[in-house]
Amino acid sequence: MALTLESAARLLDRHGLLREIIRGDVWTLDPHDIKGFDEPFSAITYDTRKVEPGTFLCCKGRFKAEYLQGIDERGLAAYVSENDFSDATQAPGLIVDDVRKAMALLSAEFYGRPQDQLKVVGITGTKGKTTTAYLTQAMLNGCSGGKCALFSSVDNCLDGHTYVESDLTTPESMDAFRMMREAVDNGMEYLVMEVSSQAYKVDRVFGLTFDVAAFLNISPDHISPIEHPTFEDYLHCKRQIVKNCRALVLGADCARADLIRQDARHASVPVTTFALGGDSTADVMAAPANDDHSRFSIVIDGTSIGELSLTLDGDFNYANAAAAVAIARAAGFDFGSAQAKDALREMEPVRIAGRMEHFKDTRSNTIAIVDYAHNYASVTALLDYVDQRYGSEKPEITLITGSAGNKAYDRRAEIVHAAQDRIDHLVLTFEDTDDEPVEQVCADMNDSVTNPQLDVKTILDRAEAVETTVSHDRKDPEHLHIILIIGKGNERWFKDHGKHIPYEGDDRIVERVFRLK
């Protein structure tokens, strides 16, 4: 059914959001009092620059009346807002208590509720969301004949095979429902999406019920005045996914797992657990199948269903693979069938640019690893991998890192504390910022160092930081050197003062420097 002023008003009223409808001197709760109440909107947007005849505008964020200058001449049909803008436009306004919640509901309705035509998987957690999302998409593509879409912090995929760089971990609600509609029109039957804590904080997934949700893990992150004021608030936002799903996949070793299980019981949501083999027990397990941990056995309810050898290195990625299997199982796939077992192999070739990418220098015994690690948990996991894979060779380890400006202040000390007793050199460098000087970020990290034996340098230019480290390592070509370059992955930009500044990329810098004579 097409979205009209009447159907929009009824929808908002049903959810307790509508205050009144205002057009000039007319203030009403009855849309029939407004001329054109039954005319379908031709477009929906939150960007005034995209308004054309018949457009319905969502005035979200710090919206100002001045943004509406000349909007009537361009054909604005109606708007939804927390404020009355009748002095700036003749278009009727649906005045609501919460415009972000309203936008989510209205967008879903405008695009024909595409979520009802998809089996939607939502994945949350502090670390591993992106990798698990890619592995899950590969698994579901294998089970469904390539009919799984993906929303991730790296790429969006709306046809099962074409990947386009994304802007947000979880898209704005309007963009998400628009892309869902495109995915449905492309014949997709499944959608896997990352769900950030901010997605619930600012209602990007309001009104969306996931067929399967995965809660991978939780540790302090994103704590800052512009994100989450406390860890409790961060966890609370993450936990909202539990009461907004039909089935939950939970990391057996997840912190606060008991609380999350209580959430599931209160919402009558069934739980499937996953874990990495060891002391844990879970419904789905990934256990090493050889001494160097390059193959893992996948076990469901105590029975092995096959082995995996992932392109993505690290035990933690096999935990992500176990989560993907648990998700597929919760989505209804029978791993007793040959088709589902064959789908395991679809995960093996998955690569994600900027995640655990290895590079070997031809002029020295130096290995560089580029990764998105950016907090205590992910840096610890990365160093665990280095120790497990290379520890017997006693490598000299250099960590090149920065931390985001203006947010997640806790990360600065956490990165240092996770690494300082396990590395030989720490090089502090440029990272995304807003208006906070990067020198201040590096100084904060430097002040967090308590190991007097650690060699610490600040080299603000990331390319120079890599070049300097490689030059140092080449002076001792026989000894194994490991360079860990974290935080940016394959991103081709820096965020600086609200703008994206072109950047060569950590991976390309390493490739270039390793080619230099």
C-alpha positions, 0 to 999 in steps of 0.5 A, a space after each residue: 500500500 502506498 504511503 499517504 498523509 493519512 496512512 502515515 498519520 495512522 501509523 504514527 498514532 498507532 505507535 504513540 508518536 503523533 502529536 498533531 498535524 499542522 498546516 498553516 492555521 489548521 491543527 488537527 489529529 484527523 488527516 481528512 482535514 488536510 487537502 491531499 490526505 490520500 495522495 501517495 508520496 512519490 519519494 521519501 528523504 531526509 535530505 532537503 537537496 533531494 526534494 522533488 514534487 511529491 516528496 515526504 521529508 523527514 526532518 531529523 537531527 539538528 534541522 533548522 527552518 532555514 533549510 526549507 527555504 524555497 522548498 514549496 517551489 520544489 514540490 514538498 508534499 509533507 514533512 515529519 518533525 519534532 518541531 512546527 515549521 509552518 512559518 517556513 513551508 505551506 506543506 503539512 507537518 506531522 509533528 511527533 515525539 521522536 522523529 528518528 523512530 517515526 522515520 524508521 516506521 515511515 521508511 519501512 512502510 514507504 518501501 513496502 516493508 521489505 523486511 517481511 520478504 527477507 529472513 533478516 540476521 542482525 549481528 552485534 558485539 564489540 569485536 568480530 561483527 564484520 568478519 562474522 557477517 561476511 562468513 555468515 553471508 558466505 554460508 547463507 549464500 552457499 545454502 540458498 544459491 547466492 540469495 543473501 544480501 549484506 550490510 556491513 561496516 566495510 561493504 554493502 551487497 544487495 545482489 549476493 555478489 556485488 560489493 559497494 563501500 558503506 558509510 556506516 556500520 548500520 545504515 540510517 533506517 531510511 537507507 536500510 529499508 531502501 536497500 532492503 527493497 532493492 535486495 528483495 527486487 534482486 531476488 534476495 531471500 536473506 539479509 545479514 547486517 551488522 548492528 552497532 550500539 549506535 543503531 539502537 542509541 539513535 533508532 536506526 533499527 527501530 521497529 525491525 525484528 530480526 529473525 536471528 540475532 547474534 550477540 558475539 561478545 562485549 567489552 568496554 568500547 565507544 565510551 565518550 560524551 558523543 557515544 556512550 557515557 558509560 559501559 552500562 549504557 553501551 551494553 544496554 544499547 547492545 542488549 536491545 537486539 535480544 528483545 527484538 529478535 525471534 532467535 538468539 545466537 550467543 557467545 558462550 564466553 560472552 561477558 554478562 552472558 547470564 544477563 543476556 540469557 535473562 533478556 532472552 527468557 523475558 522475551 521468550 527467545 530461544 538461545 543457541 550458543 557457540 564457542 571456541 574449543 577449550 574449556 567452554 561448552 556450547 551448541 556449536 564449537 570450533 576446535 583445532 584439528 591440527 597443531 598449527 591451528 590452520 584447520 578447525 573442526 566444526 562440532 554441533 551438539 557434540 558431533 563433527 560436521 566437517 573441517 575448515 581451513 579459513 583464508 582469514 588467520 587467527 583462532 578468533 576467526 574460527 570462533 566467528 565461523 562457529 557463530 556463522 554456523 550457529 546463525 545458519 542453524 538458527 535460520 533453519 538449515 539442517 547440518 545433517 544435509 549434504 547441502 548445508 555441510 557443503 556450505 561450510 566450504 563457502 566460508 574458506 575463501 572469504 577475505 576482507 580487505 584490511 583484516 588480518 592481511 599479511 605482507 612479506 618483505 623480500 629484503 628482510 625477514 619481516 612480516 607486516 600485518 594490517 588489521 582494523 584492531 582498535 581496542 583492548 579486546 581486538 589488540 589482545 586477540 591480534 597479539 595472541 595470534 602472533 604469539 601462537 603463530 610466531 612466538 617460538 621464533 621470538 620475533 621483534 614486534 612493532 605496533 603502529 597505531 593511533 586512536 580516534 579523536 573526540 571519541 572512545 577516549 578509553 581506547 587510548 589507554 586500552 590499546 597501550 595496556 593490551 600491547 605494552 608488555 608484549 611488543 618491543 616498539 610502539 609507534 604512535 601515529 595519525 588516526 581519524 579525528 574531528 577537531 581534537 589535535 592528533 598530537 593530543 591523542 598521541 600524547 594521551 597514549 604515550 602517557 598511558 605507557 607504564 613499561 619503562 623498557 618499551 621503545 615509544 616514538 611518535 611519527 604523525 605521518 602513517 606512511 613515514 611510520 611504516 617506512 621508518 620501521 621497515 628501514 629499522 628492521 632491514 638492518 637485521 635481515 636474519 631476525 624475524 620482525 613483525 610489524 602490526 599496523 592497526 586501526 585503518 585497514 584498507 580505508 582510503 581516507 582519514 576523517 579530519 574536521 568532519 571531512 574525508 581526506 584522501 589517504 593511500 591506505 595502510 595496505 598499499 603503503 606496506 606493499 609500496 615500501 616492501 617493493 622499495 630497494 
